[in-house]
Amino acid sequence: MDKQLRIALAGNPNSGKTTLFNKLTGSNQFVGNWPGVTVEKKEGKLIVDREVILTDLPGIYSLSPYTLEEVVARNYLIEEKPDAILNIVDATNLERNLYLTTQLTELGIPVVIALNMMDLVKKAGDVVNVKELSRQLGCPVVEISALKGDGVADAAKAAIEAAKHGKTLPQHSFSGPVEHALAHIEEVTVHNLPEEQQRWYAIKVFERDEKVLEQLNIPAGVRAHIEQDIAAAEKELDDDAESIITNERYVYIGNMLKGIYKKKGKGQLSTSDKIDKVVTNRILALPIFVVVMFLVYALAMGTSIADGGIAIGTFLTDWTNDVLGGAWLQDGSRAILEGWGAAPWLVGLISDGILAGVGAVLGFVPQMLVLFLMLCLLEDCGYMARIAFIMDRIFRRFGLSGKSFIPMLVGTGCGIPGVMASRTIENERDRRMTIMTTTFMPCGAKMPIIGLIAGALFGGSTWVATSAYFIGVAAIVISGIMLKKTKMFAGDPAPFVMELPAYHLPAWGNVLRGTWERGWSFIKRAGTVIVVSSIVIWFLTSFGSVNGQFGMVDDLYEDDAVVTDEYIAVVADRMGIPEDEVEPMDDSILARVAQPVSVVFKPLGFGDWKPTAATVTGLVAKEEVVANFGIMYAYDDQEGEEELEENGDQIWDRVAEDFNAFSGGHGQLAAFAFMIFNLLCAPCFAAIGAIKREMNSRKWTWFAIAYQCGFAWVIAFIVWQLGRLFAGGVNAIGLIVALVLLALLLWQLFKPYKEAQKLTVK
């Protein structure tokens, strides 16, 4: 049987690599992590030949070891030696993209170039001499449009042919002093390596690549000998070795393109440039970004179209909660189980535990899918890259790096890959600071919390949902500024280089696939973690000790001999509520555990045991916050309140009533503080695990958790206390403390920067 061929797909970020990979492999994809690191590894079988495996390398600009992605890509190419490299090149930006190509052709692996976006080049009236480009680079060049699917099959076939019979030799050479040094290096250090790899290794030795030098372990005498040659070249060319190689690559590419690429509108602005003059304008960029994100959240989580708004997501969520969740799942299952004569505890477990908890979370899936769809559209058309550019300009004013915004973008789907994306930041201080703050962004798991508060307490207000996004951004910026002014994090920000892709119509296949992947990840968690957690929470809310007897609290409260008037008075005093508001669940295991803890949240406006329990169990999974409300208030609704039974939103109405009750009539303010705390406090256990892996330090992990929870508490406290100043019912002591904390925050924000040379937490 023929050997299974392996082809590597390599290219710059935003060159269309993901689109091409999806076109070539379809649904035949499998995703994991590269060995030893948490960078995503995607592989798939080619549609045109299922015996060929296509490996999608991380998007990189070069094979220099500046980022983890570049290290992963070059280690795979050097150590695994795939049979061919399919190099996708953005034809609208040849000079920048061919920089990587010149390095790939030095590896001794057959290379095929997929010249992408040729449809845009032709539309602009520009001309690329593909045959001459192929001759000059010494490898096949295939014109494609990954977005439209044009030429992708031909590119795959060319890569297969190259893998079987091809050979690529670098056609470019460097200046005399460099070639003289390279010849010496090849002769004395890399002559024992495979012949096809010797030139690449020699170049890396010339550049003093630390990882290659460590790998080769060159004897000190030999190292000193070749260092003389490198120093001689540096002196003659008046530059450092690495810059010499970089500059000469670009000189070669520039000279080559003079006879290959003819631009019709030379000197004229492209359509993308014209758009960017507006959307990246120093004055207009930020307001446009705010408007765009407002519209995104308005469509996903604002007022439902049934109520005169534009939110498609809310309209679908309302139907899911009212009909599918309440009428079909809970009420239907209860009727069926009771008809079968099932035990009351089993009816409660299934209807009020599993289905109420999971249903409460799944009810928000439509909103999340619409939100993910909007974000994927912005990513695919090229606007999200501009946002990173805009935020870099803003971040740098405060001593931060725009690289920190990339994990933020990734974190809107899930905090775990957002934390892992911080590995692209070389500066250790910036990387750790980014890890600590990335989870402030509202990820998919936090969306149900936002939807619950916006829907139940604010009537589906768009500004509440949108504010959650910008609260996350503001928390990262504020934290970054404050942390940068401490000894642990002071220093210059890491440089940020990013290619801005041309605007284009979204590829619906990519958009829908990205939307589904994010949504399906959320649904799977609801079907696993949330189910198990819902069972535990149902047990803790349904069972307890009532006047010395243990059992289902609902049954025990029906026994007048157990629950006396004197006992009700004791419970009311313990819970701090009127006697006529005492309910069976107040004696549950969960209530007894959560009530003492609720003291921590009283200064934040939601010091009741129910939001306390939801907040604490949200550390398992943020979806649990809403799932717990679903369980606790589904249980409450069995108390026979007819006005609630007539309302499809009975659970969320009860949530609103309780927030108003325990906050002294300031339910909206308390709910907003509750949302802020749950958005900014420590993330779920899985994300904390990712933080632990990336920090590689138990102390740093605990420091991150402590900072997140402390920062969340302070911000929620200030919002609640100052909010009451305007809403009425102000607490003098709380107001004074809030003003002091606010003053300390402002002082830390605006005090001068001080540099530091080392981190103090080990």
C-alpha positions in Angstrom: 0.0 0.0 0.0 1.3 3.5 -0.8 2.6 5.7 2.0 0.0 8.1 3.3 1.0 11.6 2.2 1.1 14.5 4.6 0.9 18.1 3.3 1.4 21.2 5.5 -0.7 24.3 4.9 1.3 27.4 5.8 0.7 31.1 5.4 0.3 34.5 7.1 -2.6 35.3 9.4 -5.6 36.6 7.5 -4.3 35.2 4.2 -7.4 33.0 3.8 -5.7 29.9 5.2 -8.7 28.8 7.4 -11.0 29.2 4.4 -8.8 27.1 2.2 -8.4 24.4 4.8 -12.1 24.2 5.2 -12.6 24.0 1.4 -10.0 21.3 1.0 -11.1 19.1 3.9 -14.8 19.8 4.3 -16.1 18.0 7.3 -13.1 15.6 7.4 -11.4 17.5 10.2 -10.0 16.6 13.5 -8.8 19.1 16.1 -6.4 18.6 19.0 -3.4 20.4 20.5 0.2 20.2 19.3 2.3 17.9 21.5 3.4 19.7 24.7 1.6 23.0 23.9 -1.9 24.4 23.9 -1.8 25.8 20.4 -4.7 24.2 18.4 -3.7 21.6 15.9 -6.1 21.1 13.0 -5.8 18.2 10.5 -8.1 16.9 7.9 -8.3 14.5 4.9 -8.4 16.0 1.5 -11.7 15.8 -0.3 -10.0 15.0 -3.6 -7.9 12.3 -2.0 -8.8 10.8 1.3 -5.4 9.2 1.6 -3.8 12.6 2.0 -3.6 14.4 5.4 -3.6 18.2 5.4 -2.1 19.8 8.5 -3.1 23.4 9.1 -0.1 25.1 10.7 -0.7 28.2 12.9 -0.8 31.5 11.0 2.8 32.9 11.0 4.8 35.7 9.4 8.2 34.0 9.5 10.0 30.9 10.8 11.8 33.0 13.4 11.2 32.0 17.0 9.3 35.1 18.1 6.0 33.5 19.0 4.9 30.1 20.1 3.0 29.7 16.7 6.3 30.2 14.8 8.1 27.7 17.0 5.4 25.2 16.6 5.2 25.6 12.8 9.0 25.4 12.2 9.4 22.5 14.6 6.8 20.5 12.7 8.4 21.4 9.3 11.9 20.6 10.4 11.3 17.5 12.6 8.2 15.9 11.0 9.3 16.8 7.4 5.9 16.7 5.6 5.9 15.5 2.0 5.0 19.0 0.7 4.1 22.5 1.8 1.0 24.2 0.4 1.9 27.9 1.0 -1.1 30.2 0.7 -0.1 33.7 -0.4 -2.4 36.8 -0.3 -2.0 38.1 -3.9 -3.1 41.6 -2.8 -0.1 41.8 -0.5 2.6 39.9 -2.2 5.7 41.6 -0.7 4.7 40.8 2.9 3.5 37.2 2.2 6.5 36.2 0.1 8.8 36.9 3.0 7.6 33.6 4.6 7.8 31.9 1.2 11.5 32.6 0.8 12.1 30.8 4.1 9.8 27.8 3.2 11.7 27.2 0.0 15.0 26.8 2.0 13.7 23.9 4.0 14.3 21.2 1.4 10.6 20.3 1.2 8.6 20.6 -2.0 6.6 23.8 -2.0 3.4 24.7 -4.0 2.1 28.3 -3.8 -1.7 28.9 -3.7 -2.0 32.5 -4.9 -5.1 33.5 -3.1 -7.5 36.4 -3.7 -6.7 36.6 -7.4 -10.3 37.5 -8.1 -9.7 40.8 -6.2 -6.4 41.4 -8.0 -8.1 41.0 -11.4 -11.1 43.1 -10.3 -8.7 45.9 -9.4 -7.2 45.6 -12.9 -3.8 44.5 -11.6 -1.7 41.9 -13.3 0.5 39.1 -11.7 2.7 37.2 -14.1 2.2 33.8 -12.5 4.5 31.9 -14.8 7.4 34.2 -14.1 6.6 34.2 -10.3 6.8 30.4 -10.5 10.1 30.5 -12.3 11.7 33.0 -10.0 10.6 31.1 -6.8 11.4 27.6 -8.3 8.1 26.1 -7.4 4.5 25.7 -8.9 2.1 28.6 -8.4 -1.7 28.0 -8.7 -4.2 30.9 -8.8 -7.1 30.4 -6.4 -9.9 32.2 -4.7 -10.4 30.3 -1.4 -13.6 32.3 -0.7 -15.3 31.3 -4.0 -13.6 27.9 -4.2 -11.9 28.7 -7.6 -8.7 26.7 -8.2 -8.6 25.1 -4.7 -8.8 21.6 -6.2 -6.0 22.4 -8.7 -3.9 23.6 -5.8 -4.5 20.4 -3.9 -3.6 18.2 -6.9 -0.4 20.3 -7.5 0.5 19.7 -3.8 -0.1 16.0 -4.1 2.0 15.9 -7.3 4.8 17.8 -5.6 4.7 15.5 -2.6 5.2 12.5 -4.9 7.7 13.9 -7.4 8.5 17.5 -6.7 11.6 19.2 -5.4 12.1 22.9 -4.5 15.4 24.6 -4.3 15.8 28.2 -3.1 16.4 30.5 -6.1 17.5 33.6 -4.1 20.9 34.3 -2.7 22.3 36.9 -0.3 25.1 39.4 -0.7 28.7 38.3 -1.0 29.7 38.7 2.7 26.7 36.8 3.8 27.1 33.9 1.3 30.8 33.7 2.3 29.8 33.3 6.0 27.1 30.8 5.1 29.5 28.7 3.2 31.8 28.5 6.2 28.9 27.7 8.5 27.7 24.9 6.3 31.2 23.5 6.0 32.1 23.3 9.7 28.7 23.0 11.6 25.8 21.6 9.6 27.6 19.3 7.0 26.3 16.2 8.9 22.6 17.2 8.5 20.5 16.2 5.5 21.7 18.1 2.5 18.4 19.7 1.8 18.2 21.2 5.3 21.8 22.5 5.5 21.2 26.0 4.0 18.2 26.7 6.3 20.3 25.7 9.4 23.2 27.8 8.2 21.1 30.9 7.8 19.7 30.4 11.3 23.2 30.0 12.8 24.2 33.2 11.0 21.1 34.9 12.6 22.3 33.6 16.0 19.0 31.8 16.4 19.1 30.7 20.1 16.9 27.6 19.6 18.9 26.3 16.6 22.2 27.0 18.4 21.0 25.1 21.4 19.8 22.2 19.2 23.1 22.0 17.2 25.3 22.3 20.4 28.2 23.7 18.4 31.7 23.3 20.2 33.0 26.5 21.6 36.0 26.6 19.3 33.9 26.2 16.2 31.4 28.7 17.5 34.2 31.3 18.0 35.5 30.6 14.4 32.1 31.1 12.7 31.4 34.1 15.0 34.3 35.9 13.3 32.8 35.4 9.9 29.4 36.7 11.1 31.0 39.7 12.8 32.9 40.4 9.6 29.7 40.4 7.6 28.0 42.7 10.1 30.9 45.1 10.0 31.0 45.2 6.2 27.3 45.7 5.9 26.9 47.9 9.0 24.0 46.0 10.5 23.3 43.1 12.8 23.1 39.6 11.3 19.3 39.1 11.7 18.5 42.5 10.2 20.8 41.8 7.3 19.0 38.6 6.4 15.6 40.3 6.8 16.5 43.3 4.7 18.1 41.3 1.9 15.0 39.0 1.7 12.8 42.1 1.2 15.3 43.5 -1.4 15.1 40.3 -3.3 11.3 40.2 -3.2 11.1 43.9 -4.2 13.3 43.4 -7.2 11.5 40.3 -8.3 8.0 41.9 -8.1 9.1 44.8 -10.3 8.8 42.5 -13.4 6.0 40.4 -12.1 3.3 42.6 -10.5 1.8 45.5 -12.4 -0.6 47.6 -10.4 -3.2 49.5 -12.5 -4.2 52.0 -9.9 -0.7 52.7 -8.5 -0.9 55.5 -6.0 -4.7 55.2 -5.8 -6.5 54.0 -2.7 -8.1 50.6 -2.8 -11.7 50.1 -1.6 -10.3 48.7 1.7 -8.1 51.7 2.1 -11.0 54.0 1.5 -13.1 52.2 4.2 -10.2 52.2 6.6 -9.8 56.0 6.3 -13.2 56.1 8.1 -13.3 53.1 10.4 -9.7 53.4 11.6 -9.8 57.2 11.8 -8.3 58.5 15.0 -11.5 60.3 15.9 -14.2 58.1 14.4 -12.7 54.6 15.0 -13.8 54.2 18.6 -17.4 55.6 18.2 -17.9 53.4 15.1 -16.7 50.4 17.1 -19.2 51.2 19.9 -22.0 51.5 17.4 -21.1 48.3 15.7 -21.0 46.3 19.0 -24.3 48.0 20.1 -26.0 46.8 17.0 -24.5 43.3 17.5 -25.9 43.0 21.0 -29.2 44.7 19.9 -29.8 42.0 17.3 -28.8 39.2 19.7 -29.9 40.2 23.2 -31.9 43.5 23.0 -35.7 44.0 23.0 -37.5 41.2 21.1 -39.2 42.0 17.8 -42.4 40.8 19.4 -42.1 43.9 21.7 -41.2 46.3 19.0 -37.4 45.8 19.1 -35.0 44.2 16.6 -33.5 41.3 18.6 -34.0 38.1 16.7 -32.1 36.2 19.4 -34.4 37.4 22.2 -37.5 36.6 20.2 -36.3 33.0 19.7 -35.2 32.7 23.4 -38.6 33.9 24.6 -40.2 31.2 22.6 -37.7 28.6 23.8 -38.2 29.5 27.5 -42.0 29.9 27.3 -42.9 27.0 25.1 -40.1 24.5 24.8 -38.6 24.9 28.3 -41.7 25.6 30.5 -44.7 24.1 28.7 -43.1 21.1 27.0 -40.1 20.1 29.1 -41.0 20.8 32.7 -44.8 20.8 32.7 -45.0 18.0 30.1 -42.5 15.8 31.9 -44.2 16.4 35.3 -47.6 15.4 33.9 -46.2 12.3 32.3 -44.3 11.2 35.4 -47.2 11.9 37.7 -49.5 10.0 35.4 -47.1 7.0 35.6 -47.3 7.2 39.4 -43.6 8.1 39.8 -42.4 9.0 43.3 -42.5 12.7 44.1 -38.7 12.8 44.6 -38.2 11.4 41.1 -40.7 13.9 39.6 -38.8 16.7 41.3 -35.4 15.4 40.2 -36.3 15.2 36.6 -38.8 18.1 36.2 -37.5 20.6 38.7 -33.9 19.6 38.8 -32.4 18.3 35.5 -34.9 19.8 33.0 -35.3 23.1 34.9 -31.6 23.6 35.2 -30.6 22.5 31.7 -33.7 24.1 30.2 -32.9 27.4 31.8 -29.4 27.4 30.2 -30.5 26.0 26.8 -33.2 28.7 26.7 -30.5 31.2 25.9 -28.9 29.2 23.1 -30.8 31.2 20.4 -29.4 34.5 21.7 -25.9 33.1 21.8 -26.1 31.7 18.3 -27.2 35.0 16.9 -24.4 36.7 18.9 -21.8 34.2 17.7 -23.1 34.6 14.1 -22.6 38.4 14.3 -19.1 38.1 15.7 -18.1 35.5 13.1 -19.4 37.8 10.3 -17.2 40.7 11.7 -14.2 38.4 11.9 -14.6 36.9 8.4 -15.2 40.2 6.6 -12.0 41.7 8.1 -13.4 44.2 10.6 -12.2 42.4 13.8 -8.6 42.8 12.6 -9.2 46.6 12.4 -10.6 46.5 16.0 -7.3 45.0 17.1 -5.5 47.8 15.3 -7.7 50.4 16.9 -7.3 49.0 20.4 -3.5 48.7 20.0 -3.4 52.5 19.3 -5.5 53.1 22.5 -3.7 50.5 24.6 -0.3 51.9 23.9 -1.3 55.3 25.3 -1.6 53.5 28.7 1.6 51.4 28.3 -0.3 48.2 27.1 0.2 46.1 24.0 -2.3 45.6 21.3 -1.3 41.9 21.4 -3.5 41.6 24.6 -6.6 42.4 22.5 -6.2 39.2 20.4 -6.8 36.9 23.5 -9.8 39.2 24.3 -11.3 38.6 20.9 -10.8 34.8 21.2 -12.2 35.0 24.8 -15.6 36.2 23.6 -16.2 32.6 22.5 -14.6 30.9 25.5 -12.2 32.0 28.1 -10.0 28.9 27.9 -8.7 29.5 24.3 -8.5 33.2 25.2 -6.1 32.4 28.0 -4.1 30.1 25.8 -3.9 32.8 23.1 -1.8 34.8 25.4 1.2 32.6 24.5 1.8 34.8 21.4 3.0 37.6 23.8 6.7 37.4 24.2 7.0 39.7 27.2 6.5 37.7 30.3 5.0 40.6 32.3 2.5 41.4 29.5 1.6 37.7 29.0 0.9 37.2 32.7 -1.1 40.4 32.9 -3.1 39.3 29.9 -3.8 35.9 31.3 -5.1 37.5 34.5 -7.5 39.9 32.7 -8.6 38.1 29.5 -11.5 36.3 31.3 -13.0 39.7 32.1 -14.5 39.5 28.6 -18.1 38.1 28.5 -17.6 34.6 27.1 -20.3 32.3 25.8 -20.9 30.8 29.2 -21.6 34.3 30.7 -24.1 35.2 28.0 -27.0 33.5 29.8 -26.3 35.6 32.9 -26.4 38.8 30.7 -29.6 37.6 29.0 -31.2 36.8 32.4 -30.5 40.2 33.9 -31.3 42.1 30.8 -34.5 40.2 30.2 -35.8 39.7 33.7 -34.9 43.0 35.3 -34.5 45.4 32.4 -37.2 44.3 29.9 -34.6 43.2 27.3 -32.8 46.5 27.4 -30.1 46.5 24.7 -27.8 48.9 26.6 -27.5 46.4 29.5 -26.3 43.6 27.2 -24.0 46.0 25.3 -22.6 47.4 28.6 -21.5 43.9 29.6 -19.1 43.8 26.6 -17.6 47.3 27.3 -17.4 46.6 31.0 -15.2 43.7 30.2 -13.0 45.8 27.9 -12.9 48.6 30.4 -11.9 46.2 33.2 -9.0 44.9 31.1 -7.8 48.5 30.3 -8.2 49.7 33.9 -6.5 46.6 35.3 -3.7 46.9 32.7 -3.0 50.5 33.6 -3.0 49.8 37.3 -1.0 46.6 37.1 1.6 48.3 34.8 2.3 50.7 37.6 3.3 48.0 40.0 6.8 46.5 40.3 5.5 43.1 39.1 4.3 44.3 35.7 6.2 47.5 34.9 8.0 47.7 31.6 7.6 48.6 27.9 4.7 46.8 26.1 5.5 44.1 23.6 5.5 45.2 20.0 2.4 44.5 18.0 2.5 43.7 14.2 -0.6 42.7 12.4 -1.5 42.5 8.7 -4.8 44.1 7.9 -6.6 41.9 5.3 -8.7 43.4 2.5 -12.4 43.7 3.2 -14.4 41.0 1.5 -17.8 39.4 1.7 -18.0 36.8 4.4 -17.6 33.1 3.4 -20.9 31.7 4.7 -19.4 28.3 5.1 -16.8 29.6 7.5 -19.3 31.9 9.3 -21.8 29.1 9.9 -19.1 26.6 10.9 -17.6 29.0 13.4 -21.0 29.8 14.8 -21.9 26.2 15.2 -18.6 25.2 16.7 -19.0 27.9 19.4 -22.6 27.1 20.0 -22.1 23.3 20.0 -19.4 23.6 22.6 -21.8 25.5 24.8 -24.6 22.9 24.2 -22.2 20.0 25.1 -21.4 21.6 28.4 -25.1 21.9 29.1 -25.5 18.2 28.4 -22.7 17.1 30.6 -21.4 19.5 33.3 -24.8 21.3 33.7 -26.7 18.0 34.0 -24.5 16.7 36.8 -24.4 20.0 38.5 -28.2 20.4 38.2 -28.7 17.0 40.0 -26.4 18.1 42.8 -28.1 21.5 43.1 -31.6 19.9 43.1 -30.6 17.6 45.9 -29.1 20.5 47.9 -32.2 22.6 47.4 -34.8 19.8 48.0 -33.3 18.2 51.1 -32.5 19.6 54.5 -32.9 19.4 58.2 -36.2 20.8 59.5 -36.5 21.1 63.3 -34.1 18.2 63.7 -35.6 15.9 61.0 -33.8 15.3 57.7 -35.7 14.8 54.4 -37.4 16.6 51.5 -38.1 20.0 52.9 -41.3 20.4 51.0 -42.7 17.2 52.7 -41.5 18.2 56.1 -43.1 21.6 55.9 -46.5 19.9 55.4 -46.2 18.4 58.8 -47.6 20.9 61.4 -46.0 18.8 64.2 -42.5 19.5 62.7 -43.0 23.1 61.4 -44.5 25.0 64.3 -45.0 28.7 64.6 -42.1 28.9 67.0 -39.9 27.2 64.4 -41.0 29.5 61.6 -39.9 32.4 63.8 -36.5 30.8 64.3 -36.1 30.4 60.5 -37.2 33.9 59.8 -34.7 35.3 62.3 -31.9 33.2 60.8 -32.7 34.2 57.3 -33.4 37.9 58.2 -36.8 37.9 56.5 -40.5 38.3 57.7 -42.2 35.2 59.0 -44.8 35.2 56.2 -41.9 35.0 53.6 -40.4 31.8 55.0 -40.5 28.9 52.5 -39.4 25.3 52.7 -36.3 25.9 50.6 -35.0 28.2 53.3 -34.3 25.0 55.3 -32.5 23.3 52.5 -28.8 22.2 52.7 -27.9 24.8 50.1 -29.7 27.6 52.0 -28.0 26.8 55.2 -24.5 26.7 53.6 -25.1 29.8 51.4 -26.7 32.0 54.0 -23.5 32.7 56.1 -21.6 33.3 52.8 -24.1 35.8 51.7 -22.7 38.3 54.1 -19.8 38.9 51.6 -22.3 40.1 49.0 -24.6 42.2 51.2 -22.5 45.3 50.6 -23.0 44.6 46.8 -26.8 44.6 47.0 -27.5 40.9 46.5 -26.8 39.5 49.9 -29.5 36.8 49.7 -28.7 33.1 49.8 -30.1 32.4 46.4 -27.8 34.7 44.3 -25.0 33.8 46.6 -25.4 30.1 45.9 -25.7 30.8 42.2 -22.6 32.9 42.2 -20.4 30.4 44.1 -21.5 27.4 42.1 -20.8 29.5 39.0 -17.2 28.7 39.6 -17.9 25.2 38.3 -19.3 26.6 35.1 -20.7 30.1 34.6 -23.8 28.6 33.0 -24.6 27.2 36.4 -25.6 30.7 37.6 -28.7 30.6 35.4 -29.2 26.9 35.8 -29.4 27.4 39.6 -31.9 30.1 39.3 -34.0 27.9 37.1 -33.9 25.1 39.7 -34.5 27.3 42.7 -37.4 29.3 41.2 -38.9 26.3 39.4 -39.2 24.8 42.9 -40.7 28.0 44.3 -43.4 28.0 41.6 -44.9 24.9 43.0 -46.1 26.9 45.9 -49.3 27.6 44.0 -49.0 31.3 43.1 -51.7 31.6 40.5 -50.5 34.8 39.0 -47.2 33.2 38.2 -48.8 30.0 36.8 -50.5 32.1 34.2 -47.2 33.7 33.0 -44.9 31.8 30.7 -41.9 33.8 32.2 -42.9 32.8 35.7 -39.3 31.8 36.8 -37.7 35.0 35.6 -40.6 37.1 37.1 -39.9 35.5 40.4 -36.2 36.3 40.1 -37.1 40.0 39.5 -39.5 40.0 42.5 -36.8 38.5 44.8 -34.1 41.0 43.6 -36.5 43.8 44.4 -37.4 42.3 47.8 -33.9 41.8 49.2 -32.5 45.0 47.7 -35.1 47.3 49.3 -36.8 48.0 46.0 -33.6 48.6 44.0 -33.8 45.4 42.1 -32.4 46.7 38.8 -29.4 48.2 40.6 -28.7 45.0 42.6 -29.1 42.9 39.5 -26.6 45.1 37.6 -24.1 44.8 40.4 -24.8 41.0 40.5 -24.1 40.8 36.7 -20.9 42.9 37.1 -19.5 40.7 39.8 -20.2 37.5 37.9 -18.7 38.9 34.7 -15.5 40.0 36.4 -14.8 37.4 39.2 -12.8 34.3 38.8 -13.8 32.2 35.8 -15.0 28.6 35.7 -12.8 25.7 37.0 -11.8 24.8 33.4 -10.6 28.3 32.7 -8.8 28.4 36.1 -7.1 25.2 35.0 -6.0 26.9 31.8 -4.6 29.9 33.8 -2.7 27.4 36.0 -1.1 25.7 32.9 -0.2 29.0 31.3 1.2 30.6 34.5 3.0 27.4 35.3 2.9 28.6 38.9 0.6 27.9 41.8 1.3 31.3 43.4 0.6 33.2 40.2 -2.6 31.3 39.7 -3.9 32.1 43.2 -2.7 35.7 42.7 -4.8 35.9 39.5 -7.9 34.4 41.2 -7.5 36.8 44.1 -7.1 39.8 41.9 -10.1 38.9 39.7 -12.4 38.3 42.7 -11.2 41.4 44.6 -11.5 43.6 41.5 -15.0 42.3 40.8 -16.1 42.9 44.4 -14.7 46.5 44.4 -16.3 47.5 41.1 -19.7 45.9 42.1 -19.5 47.6 45.5 -18.9 51.0 44.0 -21.7 50.6 41.5 -24.2 49.5 44.2 -23.2 52.1 46.7 -23.0 55.1 44.3 -26.1 53.9 42.5 -28.1 54.2 45.7 -26.9 57.8 45.9 -29.0 58.5 42.9 -31.7 55.9 43.4 -32.4 56.7 47.0 -31.8 54.8 50.2 -28.1 55.7 50.5 -26.0 54.1 53.2 -23.6 56.7 54.7 -20.8 54.3 55.7 -21.1 52.4 52.4 -21.0 55.6 50.4 -17.9 56.8 52.2 -16.1 53.5 51.7 -17.1 53.5 48.0 -15.8 57.0 47.5 -12.5 56.0 49.2 -12.1 53.0 47.0 -13.0 55.0 43.9 -10.4 57.6 44.9 -7.8 54.8 45.3 -8.6 53.4 41.9 -8.3 56.9 40.3 -5.0 57.5 42.1 -3.6 54.2 40.8 -4.8 55.0 37.3 -3.4 58.5 37.0 -0.1 58.3 39.0 3.1 58.2 37.0 4.6 55.0 35.7 7.6 53.5 37.4 9.8 50.9 35.7 10.8 47.6 37.3 13.2 45.0 36.2 11.9 41.7 37.7 8.8 40.0 38.8 8.3 39.4 42.5 5.8 36.5 42.5 7.5 33.2 41.9 
